[in-house]
Amino acid sequence: MKKLIVLLGLLLCSSALFCNEEAFENVDAYLDDNFSSANLVFKNQETIVSQINLLTDEEKAELYEDYSRSGALYFGLNMILPGLGSYIQGDAFGGTVGLVGGIVGFGLIEFGLYKLVFDIFVATGTSLSYGLSGRKDYTFDPNIFKVAYGCIISGAVICVIDFIYCIVRPFTYSNKLNSSLSNLLYNDKAKLTLAPVISTDAKVDGVYMGLALKF
């Protein structure tokens, strides 16, 4: 009788392990396909959460380690080209802001420099065809450079702000992703687990089903 009880217990445990392995593979596939959104909200999320509740803490930790993100690499790519790292990270909004900010900032600086040089040529009477042989008795009107200086200064300010944004954004986005991943894997909902229990007491031999409430 005891051998039968032990055999039934082993069968139940083997079945639980098989279900647990299948749940791990399901969650792993889900994260591999869908872990590109900071919200991690999908139509089948309730089904995935039910699969996650079958995993052990060690399996959840393994999944978190595999799919958690670091912003260091994407920060480096953003320094090469504004927004590049954020786009590769999957942050389309951050990448667009970084790229547009860089284009606008450098564009204003370039326009300001062009305007400044152009105004100098106009003010001095120098033409490109005569090189630098223009009038030497000129006087500069300070107002003529207001637009040029304004563009250069505005562009420089935008570039500085965009530079800081491209530094910070990959890390804040990674933290948001990791927080969503943690909330998904380690959901705080109470769980009621049904598991087989094998009695070792000779007086009450048998296999029982035990309920465990986890908070």
Disulfide bonds with the S-S distance in Angstrom:
none
